[in-house]
Structures are given as C-alpha cells and as structure tokens.
Amino acid sequence: MKNSFIKKFLPLLVISGMLFTSCYKKYDPKTYQPAFTVNGYTSSSAIGAGSLVGYWAFDGSYIDSISKVVATNVNTSFTGGFKGQALQGADKGYVISDLPNAIKNLNSFTIDYWLKTPNTSGIITPITISRDDQFWGALDMFYENGGRTDATANLKVHFNGQSEVWFTNGFVSNPWSGWQNIALTYDAATSTFTLYQNGNVIASQTQAGLGNIVFPATATKLIFGTSQFQTNPSLGTAGGVQSWAGYLTGQLDEVRIYNKALSASDIQALMVLQGKGK
C-alpha cells in the first residue's frame, strides 16, 4: 500500500517541484537597490534635456548629436576618453565646424566638458567660437600661458558679442592631474558668468547690463583645440599664427552646450552622473 502511494504521487511531486523552481527567481541584491540619484536625476541626459543645443561625444565621430553637423578634423584622432572615446589633440591639430544655428543666439548658456591635458607651451584653448572681424573670437576659453604651474592655471574667458567682456579670475587647481570637469555658465537675467571646476564654483563675474547673449553674423565657426588665429588659414584679423599661442595636445571629451544657465546643483549632478557612467 505504501509503495503504491509513492508510485502514484511521486511524479506529481516532481512536476510540482519543477514548476516551483521555474517560477522562483534567484535573489539579486542589485534588483532591489534604488536607482542611483543625484539632486533628483538618475542620468546625465536628463539634466537640461530640453535646453541642450550641442553635444559632442567624440565616440569615433566629430558629429554634433543635436544639429547633426559634422566637424572637420585637422591632425587630430580619437583615444580612450572619460566616457567611451575622446578627441585626441595634437600639435597644429584642431577640429572646426560651422557654428550650429541653435548656438548663434543663446541668450543664456552653459558650456560643459571634460579635459585631460599636459602643461605645454603657449595658451591652451579647448573651445572657441570664431569672429571674422576681430583678433579674438566671439567666445574663447583658454589657459593663459603666463604664470602656469603644476598646481594652478588661469582659465580665462573672453566674450565679444554685443560688447566685449574679459573674465580673468578663474584659477583652476591641479589642472594637469587627470580628467577635469569644466563648466561655464552665463545667466542673462543677472548678466553673470560663473566658472566651475569638478562641480565647484571657482570664479564668478557680473557684467552689468550685458543681458542676452547674441553672437554677430561674423561668428561663423566652432573650434575645438586652439584659438581662431591658429587655424589654417588663420581666422579673424590677427593675420596668422601667434608665437605665444598653442594647441591642445591632450584629450577633450563630452562637450555639451545648453541655452540656459544650469544651476550649481545641476552642474554638480552632471559631473557626478557622468563619473558614474550614467
């Protein structure tokens, strides 16, 4: 009787066990972890998403993912970057593009990028917006060549749209020690420029009455890796290459331009989330 019971119900027990095993999901701690969040964001793409007007990932391409404008490279290449690949600069190397329409009238703006570069001779210019009728561009961000040390460098900002502004008190700490996140914001409502290094404010300047940023019709090119007078042919009114200027020989990555001044908390969140690969 006992053996008969076992023979009758054993197959049912085996089938039930198989069904239970197939329905049971092995516990995975990652599944139950809350999403990594910084200041309310879980990904860098969510920050200022509706205001992003230019994005260069440099992942094997010189394309602006927003406007789809493809830049031209001169003596540059790609290498391992902060995320994926990065633009690898070189002596007499740069990338040049037609200025996307969405960047011509920004009003307010944010420029954010990652930079890793050695301390070479001459000014080092990660980004320039050209201006054909002037010596300097419509917008220049460059490391001044005078007074640079291993511990500090002066990251100067020059703007020349409706009027000319120099923002010269942005001293970056340990600028050559690996990847650095740099962000520049301009708030048209307060006419204030703010410069960040690795999510922290390092300088701020208010230019009373400047208002909305408007680039002139002579602002035609966007350049990564050098100043407008170092290109070939030389742009602007300088008449040629300047001996005190140089080229970015390091790496530039994840360049973003927004048509709004991101808040300090958004700048910090953008840096941290990119650092997490999000």
PyMOL commands that set and color helices and strands:
alter all, ss='L'
color gray80, all
select helices_A, chain A and resi 2-23+29-32+44-46+49-51+101-104+228-230+264-275
alter helices_A, ss='H'
color red, helices_A
select strands_A, chain A and resi 52-56+72-74+77-80+85-88+94-98+109-116+124-129+139-143+152-160+164-167+171-173+180-187+192-197+200-206+221-224+251-258
alter strands_A, ss='S'
color yellow, strands_A
deselect
rebuild
show_as cartoon
